[in-house]
């Protein structure tokens, strides 16, 4: 039976990943780990929870030994916007923290480490449209630099030590359970909350700033499917492009207005615009399709309908 540790379990993706993994492998077999943010009662009651600082290798090691862990989903990270405000922190958490996870994985001979990368691995010199899996990786943000380092480290640990490290380059993730924090694509979540609460939103990106995006159910399914893929079919390991939809704030506003016609949005780009401008507008995920059968289910319309339906209930 699998014994899984999820770092960053209290975060936007981690919280839903823990739920999905617990449904699949059993509550007791999935240990949720956060840093400082308290878990919800629901998460704590459903299964084991630990506070772990990924900068402290011994803390990771002792959780791995205590629960007999064989797989880590390492979701704990500082995202792009916070990473630009606190680059030293982003370096430590995203690079040293990952190094500690990989070293524990190597020393304890873990079966698998899942580490998400991001479209932030690309940079201003990367082709913007339908960005290929293999392309120029020269990001200009600390977050992006940490993601490229993570991909290279993951592949290195696989080649050099036989540690099975896998990861996808996530686009912006839209969800209705836990709010994201510190990302450039966070507008695409905030906008739904404000559309429902106030019918008005001020967007921190320009109206035509198109970015690759994905709805949470696809993001969770994709990562678990990659974790379960037959290793013999994989030519890539830590750096799969993963795509679903691409849209701009203006296009998202029009889609929301189909359901909430009196919703309006103003645009006041801030420092996050420069980060968004350095990322692709769409990515080519044919490697993920060919090597492990990736296929997204949610397009912009279906995602918007589902987000509004779920949030209307949550915010009632
Ligand atoms: C961010 O905006 O920083 C993240 C990402 C695209 O990795 N959502």
py3Dmol code that shows the C-alpha trace and the ligand (Angstrom):
import py3Dmol

protein = """\
ATOM      1  CA  UNK A   1       0.000   0.000   0.000  1.00  0.00           C
ATOM      2  CA  UNK A   2       1.226   3.481  -0.862  1.00  0.00           C
ATOM      3  CA  UNK A   3       2.285   5.820   1.966  1.00  0.00           C
ATOM      4  CA  UNK A   4       2.287   9.380   0.745  1.00  0.00           C
ATOM      5  CA  UNK A   5       3.564  12.638   2.230  1.00  0.00           C
ATOM      6  CA  UNK A   6       2.199  15.878   0.733  1.00  0.00           C
ATOM      7  CA  UNK A   7       4.123  19.092   1.533  1.00  0.00           C
ATOM      8  CA  UNK A   8       2.328  22.402   0.994  1.00  0.00           C
ATOM      9  CA  UNK A   9      -0.852  20.544   1.943  1.00  0.00           C
ATOM     10  CA  UNK A  10      -2.602  23.649   3.211  1.00  0.00           C
ATOM     11  CA  UNK A  11      -2.050  25.540  -0.045  1.00  0.00           C
ATOM     12  CA  UNK A  12      -4.279  25.971  -3.088  1.00  0.00           C
ATOM     13  CA  UNK A  13      -3.280  22.772  -4.910  1.00  0.00           C
ATOM     14  CA  UNK A  14      -2.070  20.796  -1.886  1.00  0.00           C
ATOM     15  CA  UNK A  15      -5.397  20.965  -0.046  1.00  0.00           C
ATOM     16  CA  UNK A  16      -7.330  19.453  -2.958  1.00  0.00           C
ATOM     17  CA  UNK A  17      -4.552  17.009  -3.786  1.00  0.00           C
ATOM     18  CA  UNK A  18      -4.635  15.621  -0.231  1.00  0.00           C
ATOM     19  CA  UNK A  19      -8.377  15.039  -0.551  1.00  0.00           C
ATOM     20  CA  UNK A  20      -8.023  13.284  -3.898  1.00  0.00           C
ATOM     21  CA  UNK A  21      -5.117  11.122  -2.697  1.00  0.00           C
ATOM     22  CA  UNK A  22      -6.984  10.212   0.501  1.00  0.00           C
ATOM     23  CA  UNK A  23     -10.022   9.184  -1.566  1.00  0.00           C
ATOM     24  CA  UNK A  24      -7.798   7.025  -3.715  1.00  0.00           C
ATOM     25  CA  UNK A  25      -5.338   5.490  -1.245  1.00  0.00           C
ATOM     26  CA  UNK A  26      -7.149   5.790   2.097  1.00  0.00           C
ATOM     27  CA  UNK A  27      -7.082   8.591   4.684  1.00  0.00           C
ATOM     28  CA  UNK A  28      -4.426   7.018   6.918  1.00  0.00           C
ATOM     29  CA  UNK A  29      -2.049   6.534   3.996  1.00  0.00           C
ATOM     30  CA  UNK A  30      -1.770  10.205   3.086  1.00  0.00           C
ATOM     31  CA  UNK A  31       0.091  12.483   5.496  1.00  0.00           C
ATOM     32  CA  UNK A  32      -0.647  16.165   4.940  1.00  0.00           C
ATOM     33  CA  UNK A  33       2.189  18.516   5.863  1.00  0.00           C
ATOM     34  CA  UNK A  34       2.073  22.281   6.179  1.00  0.00           C
ATOM     35  CA  UNK A  35       4.611  24.807   7.333  1.00  0.00           C
ATOM     36  CA  UNK A  36       2.940  27.410   9.523  1.00  0.00           C
ATOM     37  CA  UNK A  37      -0.639  27.803   8.261  1.00  0.00           C
ATOM     38  CA  UNK A  38      -3.029  25.733  10.322  1.00  0.00           C
ATOM     39  CA  UNK A  39      -4.910  22.996   8.470  1.00  0.00           C
ATOM     40  CA  UNK A  40      -8.700  23.009   8.353  1.00  0.00           C
ATOM     41  CA  UNK A  41     -10.474  20.830  10.924  1.00  0.00           C
ATOM     42  CA  UNK A  42     -11.655  18.716   7.995  1.00  0.00           C
ATOM     43  CA  UNK A  43      -8.076  18.000   6.860  1.00  0.00           C
ATOM     44  CA  UNK A  44      -6.845  17.262  10.392  1.00  0.00           C
ATOM     45  CA  UNK A  45      -9.736  15.010  11.251  1.00  0.00           C
ATOM     46  CA  UNK A  46      -9.619  13.039   8.016  1.00  0.00           C
ATOM     47  CA  UNK A  47      -6.020  11.835   8.378  1.00  0.00           C
ATOM     48  CA  UNK A  48      -2.528  12.496   9.721  1.00  0.00           C
ATOM     49  CA  UNK A  49      -1.127  16.038   9.690  1.00  0.00           C
ATOM     50  CA  UNK A  50       2.410  17.268  10.472  1.00  0.00           C
ATOM     51  CA  UNK A  51       4.088  20.664  10.521  1.00  0.00           C
ATOM     52  CA  UNK A  52       7.282  20.425   8.459  1.00  0.00           C
ATOM     53  CA  UNK A  53       9.784  23.119   7.538  1.00  0.00           C
ATOM     54  CA  UNK A  54      11.293  21.915   4.256  1.00  0.00           C
ATOM     55  CA  UNK A  55      14.438  23.880   5.110  1.00  0.00           C
ATOM     56  CA  UNK A  56      14.983  21.438   7.965  1.00  0.00           C
ATOM     57  CA  UNK A  57      15.998  18.129   6.403  1.00  0.00           C
ATOM     58  CA  UNK A  58      15.668  16.283   9.708  1.00  0.00           C
ATOM     59  CA  UNK A  59      12.005  17.243   9.969  1.00  0.00           C
ATOM     60  CA  UNK A  60      11.344  15.765   6.523  1.00  0.00           C
ATOM     61  CA  UNK A  61      13.353  12.683   7.378  1.00  0.00           C
ATOM     62  CA  UNK A  62      11.594  12.052  10.669  1.00  0.00           C
ATOM     63  CA  UNK A  63       8.115  12.326   9.056  1.00  0.00           C
ATOM     64  CA  UNK A  64       9.225   9.919   6.309  1.00  0.00           C
ATOM     65  CA  UNK A  65      10.431   7.410   8.917  1.00  0.00           C
ATOM     66  CA  UNK A  66       7.487   7.892  11.295  1.00  0.00           C
ATOM     67  CA  UNK A  67       4.903   7.105   8.625  1.00  0.00           C
ATOM     68  CA  UNK A  68       6.984   4.755   6.496  1.00  0.00           C
ATOM     69  CA  UNK A  69       6.532   7.058   3.486  1.00  0.00           C
ATOM     70  CA  UNK A  70       7.383   5.803  -0.009  1.00  0.00           C
ATOM     71  CA  UNK A  71       6.125   8.740  -2.125  1.00  0.00           C
ATOM     72  CA  UNK A  72       6.332  12.510  -1.642  1.00  0.00           C
ATOM     73  CA  UNK A  73       4.222  15.061  -3.489  1.00  0.00           C
ATOM     74  CA  UNK A  74       6.292  18.179  -2.857  1.00  0.00           C
ATOM     75  CA  UNK A  75       3.816  21.028  -3.323  1.00  0.00           C
ATOM     76  CA  UNK A  76       5.327  23.514  -0.852  1.00  0.00           C
ATOM     77  CA  UNK A  77       6.687  26.545  -2.733  1.00  0.00           C
ATOM     78  CA  UNK A  78       6.804  30.342  -2.871  1.00  0.00           C
ATOM     79  CA  UNK A  79       4.992  31.529  -6.024  1.00  0.00           C
ATOM     80  CA  UNK A  80       6.010  34.094  -8.622  1.00  0.00           C
ATOM     81  CA  UNK A  81       4.739  37.393  -7.201  1.00  0.00           C
ATOM     82  CA  UNK A  82       5.851  36.732  -3.614  1.00  0.00           C
ATOM     83  CA  UNK A  83       9.093  35.407  -5.092  1.00  0.00           C
ATOM     84  CA  UNK A  84       9.774  38.821  -6.632  1.00  0.00           C
ATOM     85  CA  UNK A  85       9.014  40.553  -3.342  1.00  0.00           C
ATOM     86  CA  UNK A  86      11.126  38.085  -1.359  1.00  0.00           C
ATOM     87  CA  UNK A  87      13.649  36.514  -3.761  1.00  0.00           C
ATOM     88  CA  UNK A  88      15.946  35.227  -0.994  1.00  0.00           C
ATOM     89  CA  UNK A  89      13.059  33.400   0.670  1.00  0.00           C
ATOM     90  CA  UNK A  90      11.953  31.968  -2.699  1.00  0.00           C
ATOM     91  CA  UNK A  91      15.492  30.732  -3.359  1.00  0.00           C
ATOM     92  CA  UNK A  92      15.701  29.011   0.015  1.00  0.00           C
ATOM     93  CA  UNK A  93      12.243  27.423   0.048  1.00  0.00           C
ATOM     94  CA  UNK A  94      12.093  26.461  -3.625  1.00  0.00           C
ATOM     95  CA  UNK A  95      15.693  25.379  -4.215  1.00  0.00           C
ATOM     96  CA  UNK A  96      17.155  24.360  -0.840  1.00  0.00           C
ATOM     97  CA  UNK A  97      13.764  22.964   0.253  1.00  0.00           C
ATOM     98  CA  UNK A  98      13.551  20.816  -2.879  1.00  0.00           C
ATOM     99  CA  UNK A  99      17.186  19.724  -2.479  1.00  0.00           C
ATOM    100  CA  UNK A 100      16.341  18.516   1.048  1.00  0.00           C
ATOM    101  CA  UNK A 101      13.336  16.577  -0.259  1.00  0.00           C
ATOM    102  CA  UNK A 102      15.442  14.966  -2.995  1.00  0.00           C
ATOM    103  CA  UNK A 103      18.217  14.074  -0.569  1.00  0.00           C
ATOM    104  CA  UNK A 104      15.740  12.439   1.812  1.00  0.00           C
ATOM    105  CA  UNK A 105      14.283  10.615  -1.194  1.00  0.00           C
ATOM    106  CA  UNK A 106      17.733   9.360  -2.188  1.00  0.00           C
ATOM    107  CA  UNK A 107      18.855   8.396   1.307  1.00  0.00           C
ATOM    108  CA  UNK A 108      15.603   6.723   2.311  1.00  0.00           C
ATOM    109  CA  UNK A 109      15.276   5.068  -1.110  1.00  0.00           C
ATOM    110  CA  UNK A 110      11.785   6.418  -1.712  1.00  0.00           C
ATOM    111  CA  UNK A 111       9.796   5.056  -4.608  1.00  0.00           C
ATOM    112  CA  UNK A 112       8.773   8.393  -6.135  1.00  0.00           C
ATOM    113  CA  UNK A 113       8.911  12.177  -5.735  1.00  0.00           C
ATOM    114  CA  UNK A 114       6.345  14.350  -7.531  1.00  0.00           C
ATOM    115  CA  UNK A 115       7.415  17.992  -7.931  1.00  0.00           C
ATOM    116  CA  UNK A 116       5.353  20.493  -9.894  1.00  0.00           C
ATOM    117  CA  UNK A 117       7.157  22.902 -12.166  1.00  0.00           C
ATOM    118  CA  UNK A 118       5.406  25.830 -13.851  1.00  0.00           C
ATOM    119  CA  UNK A 119       5.040  27.872 -17.026  1.00  0.00           C
ATOM    120  CA  UNK A 120       7.293  30.252 -15.060  1.00  0.00           C
ATOM    121  CA  UNK A 121      10.201  28.048 -16.211  1.00  0.00           C
ATOM    122  CA  UNK A 122       9.886  29.897 -19.542  1.00  0.00           C
ATOM    123  CA  UNK A 123      11.081  33.437 -20.090  1.00  0.00           C
ATOM    124  CA  UNK A 124      10.855  36.402 -22.455  1.00  0.00           C
ATOM    125  CA  UNK A 125      13.073  34.678 -25.074  1.00  0.00           C
ATOM    126  CA  UNK A 126      10.860  31.562 -25.203  1.00  0.00           C
ATOM    127  CA  UNK A 127       8.442  31.301 -28.176  1.00  0.00           C
ATOM    128  CA  UNK A 128       5.125  32.620 -26.845  1.00  0.00           C
ATOM    129  CA  UNK A 129       2.590  30.605 -28.825  1.00  0.00           C
ATOM    130  CA  UNK A 130       2.238  26.855 -28.476  1.00  0.00           C
ATOM    131  CA  UNK A 131       5.518  26.779 -26.565  1.00  0.00           C
ATOM    132  CA  UNK A 132       7.212  23.412 -27.133  1.00  0.00           C
ATOM    133  CA  UNK A 133       8.338  21.127 -24.318  1.00  0.00           C
ATOM    134  CA  UNK A 134      11.962  21.527 -25.386  1.00  0.00           C
ATOM    135  CA  UNK A 135      12.722  25.217 -25.759  1.00  0.00           C
ATOM    136  CA  UNK A 136      14.646  28.180 -24.333  1.00  0.00           C
ATOM    137  CA  UNK A 137      14.472  28.186 -20.517  1.00  0.00           C
ATOM    138  CA  UNK A 138      15.765  31.570 -19.418  1.00  0.00           C
ATOM    139  CA  UNK A 139      13.238  32.860 -16.872  1.00  0.00           C
ATOM    140  CA  UNK A 140      13.648  36.330 -15.373  1.00  0.00           C
ATOM    141  CA  UNK A 141      11.898  35.678 -12.028  1.00  0.00           C
ATOM    142  CA  UNK A 142      13.370  33.952  -8.965  1.00  0.00           C
ATOM    143  CA  UNK A 143      10.359  31.607  -9.006  1.00  0.00           C
ATOM    144  CA  UNK A 144      11.077  30.672 -12.633  1.00  0.00           C
ATOM    145  CA  UNK A 145      14.782  30.184 -11.905  1.00  0.00           C
ATOM    146  CA  UNK A 146      13.863  27.896  -9.010  1.00  0.00           C
ATOM    147  CA  UNK A 147      11.505  25.905 -11.254  1.00  0.00           C
ATOM    148  CA  UNK A 148      14.132  25.359 -13.964  1.00  0.00           C
ATOM    149  CA  UNK A 149      16.584  24.327 -11.227  1.00  0.00           C
ATOM    150  CA  UNK A 150      13.968  21.938  -9.849  1.00  0.00           C
ATOM    151  CA  UNK A 151      13.411  20.326 -13.255  1.00  0.00           C
ATOM    152  CA  UNK A 152      17.146  19.893 -13.803  1.00  0.00           C
ATOM    153  CA  UNK A 153      17.695  18.560 -10.276  1.00  0.00           C
ATOM    154  CA  UNK A 154      14.796  16.120 -10.652  1.00  0.00           C
ATOM    155  CA  UNK A 155      16.213  14.747 -13.905  1.00  0.00           C
ATOM    156  CA  UNK A 156      19.704  14.632 -12.367  1.00  0.00           C
ATOM    157  CA  UNK A 157      18.514  12.601  -9.357  1.00  0.00           C
ATOM    158  CA  UNK A 158      16.757  10.209 -11.723  1.00  0.00           C
ATOM    159  CA  UNK A 159      19.808   9.698 -13.958  1.00  0.00           C
ATOM    160  CA  UNK A 160      22.447   9.743 -11.253  1.00  0.00           C
ATOM    161  CA  UNK A 161      20.717   7.990  -8.346  1.00  0.00           C
ATOM    162  CA  UNK A 162      17.738   6.221  -9.942  1.00  0.00           C
ATOM    163  CA  UNK A 163      15.284   8.283  -7.839  1.00  0.00           C
ATOM    164  CA  UNK A 164      11.971   8.421  -9.738  1.00  0.00           C
ATOM    165  CA  UNK A 165      11.234  12.177  -9.830  1.00  0.00           C
ATOM    166  CA  UNK A 166       8.326  13.382 -11.985  1.00  0.00           C
ATOM    167  CA  UNK A 167       6.703  16.733 -12.594  1.00  0.00           C
ATOM    168  CA  UNK A 168       4.499  18.866 -14.791  1.00  0.00           C
ATOM    169  CA  UNK A 169       4.806  22.505 -15.787  1.00  0.00           C
ATOM    170  CA  UNK A 170       1.541  23.758 -14.373  1.00  0.00           C
ATOM    171  CA  UNK A 171      -0.211  26.736 -15.935  1.00  0.00           C
ATOM    172  CA  UNK A 172      -2.259  29.084 -13.686  1.00  0.00           C
ATOM    173  CA  UNK A 173      -4.650  26.986 -11.604  1.00  0.00           C
ATOM    174  CA  UNK A 174      -8.265  28.048 -10.989  1.00  0.00           C
ATOM    175  CA  UNK A 175     -10.091  26.618  -7.997  1.00  0.00           C
ATOM    176  CA  UNK A 176     -12.847  27.292  -5.489  1.00  0.00           C
ATOM    177  CA  UNK A 177     -11.712  25.578  -2.303  1.00  0.00           C
ATOM    178  CA  UNK A 178      -8.508  27.221  -1.080  1.00  0.00           C
ATOM    179  CA  UNK A 179      -7.408  30.640  -2.319  1.00  0.00           C
ATOM    180  CA  UNK A 180      -4.050  30.819  -4.083  1.00  0.00           C
ATOM    181  CA  UNK A 181      -1.436  33.124  -2.578  1.00  0.00           C
ATOM    182  CA  UNK A 182       1.357  35.101  -4.153  1.00  0.00           C
ATOM    183  CA  UNK A 183       0.953  34.073  -7.793  1.00  0.00           C
ATOM    184  CA  UNK A 184       0.628  36.093 -11.003  1.00  0.00           C
ATOM    185  CA  UNK A 185      -2.323  34.036 -12.210  1.00  0.00           C
ATOM    186  CA  UNK A 186      -4.241  34.552  -8.911  1.00  0.00           C
ATOM    187  CA  UNK A 187      -6.464  37.142 -10.618  1.00  0.00           C
ATOM    188  CA  UNK A 188      -8.300  34.316 -12.373  1.00  0.00           C
ATOM    189  CA  UNK A 189      -9.509  33.023  -8.990  1.00  0.00           C
ATOM    190  CA  UNK A 190     -10.089  36.358  -7.209  1.00  0.00           C
ATOM    191  CA  UNK A 191     -12.230  37.576 -10.103  1.00  0.00           C
ATOM    192  CA  UNK A 192     -14.865  34.888  -9.430  1.00  0.00           C
ATOM    193  CA  UNK A 193     -15.136  35.736  -5.716  1.00  0.00           C
ATOM    194  CA  UNK A 194     -15.523  39.449  -6.517  1.00  0.00           C
ATOM    195  CA  UNK A 195     -17.954  38.830  -9.386  1.00  0.00           C
ATOM    196  CA  UNK A 196     -20.241  36.945  -7.010  1.00  0.00           C
ATOM    197  CA  UNK A 197     -19.789  39.194  -3.951  1.00  0.00           C
ATOM    198  CA  UNK A 198     -19.595  42.676  -5.518  1.00  0.00           C
ATOM    199  CA  UNK A 199     -20.157  42.310  -9.283  1.00  0.00           C
ATOM    200  CA  UNK A 200     -16.956  44.328  -9.707  1.00  0.00           C
ATOM    201  CA  UNK A 201     -13.250  43.522  -9.884  1.00  0.00           C
ATOM    202  CA  UNK A 202     -10.050  45.463 -10.436  1.00  0.00           C
ATOM    203  CA  UNK A 203      -7.668  43.223 -12.345  1.00  0.00           C
ATOM    204  CA  UNK A 204      -3.897  43.540 -11.799  1.00  0.00           C
ATOM    205  CA  UNK A 205      -3.133  42.305 -15.328  1.00  0.00           C
ATOM    206  CA  UNK A 206      -3.990  43.954 -18.666  1.00  0.00           C
ATOM    207  CA  UNK A 207      -7.221  43.035 -20.429  1.00  0.00           C
ATOM    208  CA  UNK A 208      -5.393  41.209 -23.250  1.00  0.00           C
ATOM    209  CA  UNK A 209      -2.763  39.422 -21.189  1.00  0.00           C
ATOM    210  CA  UNK A 210      -3.297  35.832 -22.353  1.00  0.00           C
ATOM    211  CA  UNK A 211      -1.871  33.031 -20.195  1.00  0.00           C
ATOM    212  CA  UNK A 212      -2.211  29.238 -20.086  1.00  0.00           C
ATOM    213  CA  UNK A 213      -4.676  28.175 -17.359  1.00  0.00           C
ATOM    214  CA  UNK A 214      -6.278  25.013 -15.968  1.00  0.00           C
ATOM    215  CA  UNK A 215      -9.178  24.097 -13.696  1.00  0.00           C
ATOM    216  CA  UNK A 216      -8.242  22.313 -10.474  1.00  0.00           C
ATOM    217  CA  UNK A 217      -9.906  18.939 -11.193  1.00  0.00           C
ATOM    218  CA  UNK A 218      -7.756  18.630 -14.334  1.00  0.00           C
ATOM    219  CA  UNK A 219      -4.635  19.748 -12.451  1.00  0.00           C
ATOM    220  CA  UNK A 220      -5.090  17.125  -9.721  1.00  0.00           C
ATOM    221  CA  UNK A 221      -5.994  14.330 -12.118  1.00  0.00           C
ATOM    222  CA  UNK A 222      -3.020  15.172 -14.357  1.00  0.00           C
ATOM    223  CA  UNK A 223      -0.491  14.978 -11.530  1.00  0.00           C
ATOM    224  CA  UNK A 224      -1.864  11.696 -10.180  1.00  0.00           C
ATOM    225  CA  UNK A 225      -2.010  10.196 -13.684  1.00  0.00           C
ATOM    226  CA  UNK A 226       1.628  11.113 -14.242  1.00  0.00           C
ATOM    227  CA  UNK A 227       2.547   9.592 -10.865  1.00  0.00           C
ATOM    228  CA  UNK A 228       0.896   6.354 -11.948  1.00  0.00           C
ATOM    229  CA  UNK A 229       2.229   6.258 -15.501  1.00  0.00           C
ATOM    230  CA  UNK A 230       4.420   3.358 -16.562  1.00  0.00           C
ATOM    231  CA  UNK A 231       7.994   4.578 -16.266  1.00  0.00           C
ATOM    232  CA  UNK A 232       8.964   2.663 -19.394  1.00  0.00           C
ATOM    233  CA  UNK A 233       6.677   4.943 -21.422  1.00  0.00           C
ATOM    234  CA  UNK A 234       8.274   8.147 -20.101  1.00  0.00           C
ATOM    235  CA  UNK A 235      10.948   9.964 -22.086  1.00  0.00           C
ATOM    236  CA  UNK A 236      10.543  13.100 -19.973  1.00  0.00           C
ATOM    237  CA  UNK A 237      10.448  13.123 -16.179  1.00  0.00           C
ATOM    238  CA  UNK A 238      10.360  16.443 -14.313  1.00  0.00           C
ATOM    239  CA  UNK A 239       9.378  18.810 -17.101  1.00  0.00           C
ATOM    240  CA  UNK A 240       6.134  17.903 -18.863  1.00  0.00           C
ATOM    241  CA  UNK A 241       4.252  20.846 -20.396  1.00  0.00           C
ATOM    242  CA  UNK A 242       0.623  20.536 -19.259  1.00  0.00           C
ATOM    243  CA  UNK A 243      -2.077  22.534 -21.047  1.00  0.00           C
ATOM    244  CA  UNK A 244      -5.840  22.948 -20.851  1.00  0.00           C
ATOM    245  CA  UNK A 245      -7.049  26.431 -21.841  1.00  0.00           C
ATOM    246  CA  UNK A 246      -5.549  29.830 -22.586  1.00  0.00           C
ATOM    247  CA  UNK A 247      -7.421  33.070 -22.030  1.00  0.00           C
ATOM    248  CA  UNK A 248      -6.960  36.746 -21.208  1.00  0.00           C
ATOM    249  CA  UNK A 249      -8.666  38.625 -18.352  1.00  0.00           C
ATOM    250  CA  UNK A 250     -10.952  40.244 -20.979  1.00  0.00           C
ATOM    251  CA  UNK A 251     -12.065  36.854 -22.287  1.00  0.00           C
ATOM    252  CA  UNK A 252     -12.693  35.587 -18.758  1.00  0.00           C
ATOM    253  CA  UNK A 253     -14.760  38.691 -17.970  1.00  0.00           C
ATOM    254  CA  UNK A 254     -16.957  38.070 -21.061  1.00  0.00           C
ATOM    255  CA  UNK A 255     -17.475  34.462 -20.008  1.00  0.00           C
ATOM    256  CA  UNK A 256     -18.460  35.467 -16.443  1.00  0.00           C
ATOM    257  CA  UNK A 257     -20.829  38.105 -17.897  1.00  0.00           C
ATOM    258  CA  UNK A 258     -22.753  35.355 -19.680  1.00  0.00           C
ATOM    259  CA  UNK A 259     -23.842  34.217 -16.205  1.00  0.00           C
ATOM    260  CA  UNK A 260     -23.582  37.497 -14.237  1.00  0.00           C
ATOM    261  CA  UNK A 261     -24.483  40.121 -16.887  1.00  0.00           C
ATOM    262  CA  UNK A 262     -23.989  43.181 -14.629  1.00  0.00           C
ATOM    263  CA  UNK A 263     -20.445  42.174 -13.643  1.00  0.00           C
ATOM    264  CA  UNK A 264     -17.814  44.780 -14.591  1.00  0.00           C
ATOM    265  CA  UNK A 265     -14.035  44.839 -14.432  1.00  0.00           C
ATOM    266  CA  UNK A 266     -11.389  47.561 -14.500  1.00  0.00           C
ATOM    267  CA  UNK A 267      -7.733  46.975 -15.297  1.00  0.00           C
ATOM    268  CA  UNK A 268      -4.894  48.414 -13.223  1.00  0.00           C
ATOM    269  CA  UNK A 269      -1.757  46.442 -14.097  1.00  0.00           C
ATOM    270  CA  UNK A 270       0.894  46.342 -11.353  1.00  0.00           C
ATOM    271  CA  UNK A 271       4.340  44.695 -11.051  1.00  0.00           C
ATOM    272  CA  UNK A 272       2.801  41.314 -11.852  1.00  0.00           C
ATOM    273  CA  UNK A 273       2.212  42.427 -15.463  1.00  0.00           C
ATOM    274  CA  UNK A 274       5.934  42.218 -16.172  1.00  0.00           C
ATOM    275  CA  UNK A 275       5.976  38.661 -14.840  1.00  0.00           C
ATOM    276  CA  UNK A 276       2.969  37.709 -16.999  1.00  0.00           C
ATOM    277  CA  UNK A 277       4.609  39.330 -20.051  1.00  0.00           C
ATOM    278  CA  UNK A 278       7.600  36.999 -19.625  1.00  0.00           C
ATOM    279  CA  UNK A 279       5.427  33.849 -19.830  1.00  0.00           C
ATOM    280  CA  UNK A 280       3.933  32.081 -22.875  1.00  0.00           C
ATOM    281  CA  UNK A 281       0.306  32.559 -23.906  1.00  0.00           C
ATOM    282  CA  UNK A 282      -0.210  28.916 -24.851  1.00  0.00           C
ATOM    283  CA  UNK A 283       1.817  25.732 -24.507  1.00  0.00           C
ATOM    284  CA  UNK A 284       2.177  22.518 -26.466  1.00  0.00           C
ATOM    285  CA  UNK A 285       1.669  19.475 -24.241  1.00  0.00           C
ATOM    286  CA  UNK A 286       1.997  16.754 -26.882  1.00  0.00           C
ATOM    287  CA  UNK A 287       4.773  15.020 -24.864  1.00  0.00           C
ATOM    288  CA  UNK A 288       2.329  14.550 -21.934  1.00  0.00           C
ATOM    289  CA  UNK A 289      -0.368  13.370 -24.373  1.00  0.00           C
ATOM    290  CA  UNK A 290       1.936  10.891 -26.098  1.00  0.00           C
ATOM    291  CA  UNK A 291       3.841   9.559 -23.091  1.00  0.00           C
ATOM    292  CA  UNK A 292       1.069   9.130 -20.527  1.00  0.00           C
ATOM    293  CA  UNK A 293      -2.199   9.963 -22.278  1.00  0.00           C
ATOM    294  CA  UNK A 294      -2.886  13.437 -20.806  1.00  0.00           C
ATOM    295  CA  UNK A 295      -6.183  15.039 -21.830  1.00  0.00           C
ATOM    296  CA  UNK A 296      -7.884  17.985 -20.091  1.00  0.00           C
ATOM    297  CA  UNK A 297     -11.654  17.928 -19.485  1.00  0.00           C
ATOM    298  CA  UNK A 298     -12.512  21.540 -18.716  1.00  0.00           C
ATOM    299  CA  UNK A 299     -12.589  24.336 -21.258  1.00  0.00           C
ATOM    300  CA  UNK A 300     -13.184  28.003 -20.355  1.00  0.00           C
ATOM    301  CA  UNK A 301     -16.979  27.771 -20.511  1.00  0.00           C
ATOM    302  CA  UNK A 302     -17.356  24.609 -18.472  1.00  0.00           C
ATOM    303  CA  UNK A 303     -14.854  25.826 -15.896  1.00  0.00           C
ATOM    304  CA  UNK A 304     -16.604  29.205 -15.535  1.00  0.00           C
ATOM    305  CA  UNK A 305     -20.013  27.575 -15.081  1.00  0.00           C
ATOM    306  CA  UNK A 306     -18.674  25.157 -12.481  1.00  0.00           C
ATOM    307  CA  UNK A 307     -16.733  27.852 -10.581  1.00  0.00           C
ATOM    308  CA  UNK A 308     -19.796  30.102 -10.318  1.00  0.00           C
ATOM    309  CA  UNK A 309     -22.086  27.267  -9.313  1.00  0.00           C
ATOM    310  CA  UNK A 310     -19.691  26.079  -6.550  1.00  0.00           C
ATOM    311  CA  UNK A 311     -18.808  29.553  -5.296  1.00  0.00           C
ATOM    312  CA  UNK A 312     -22.450  30.657  -5.141  1.00  0.00           C
ATOM    313  CA  UNK A 313     -23.043  27.820  -2.685  1.00  0.00           C
ATOM    314  CA  UNK A 314     -19.817  28.478  -0.736  1.00  0.00           C
ATOM    315  CA  UNK A 315     -20.373  32.245  -0.426  1.00  0.00           C
ATOM    316  CA  UNK A 316     -24.081  32.042   0.394  1.00  0.00           C
TER     317      UNK A 316
END
"""
ligand_1 = """\
8
LIG
C 2.014 31.774 -10.321
O 1.250 32.574 -10.854
O 3.066 32.087 -9.765
C 1.656 30.300 -10.381
C 2.263 29.611 -11.545
C 1.820 29.922 -12.913
O 3.137 28.810 -11.368
N 0.229 30.156 -10.410
"""
view = py3Dmol.view(width=600, height=400)
view.addModel(protein, "pdb")
view.setStyle({"model": 0}, {"cartoon": {"style": "trace"}})
view.addModel(ligand_1, "xyz")
view.setStyle({"model": 1}, {"stick": {}})
view.zoomTo()
view.show()
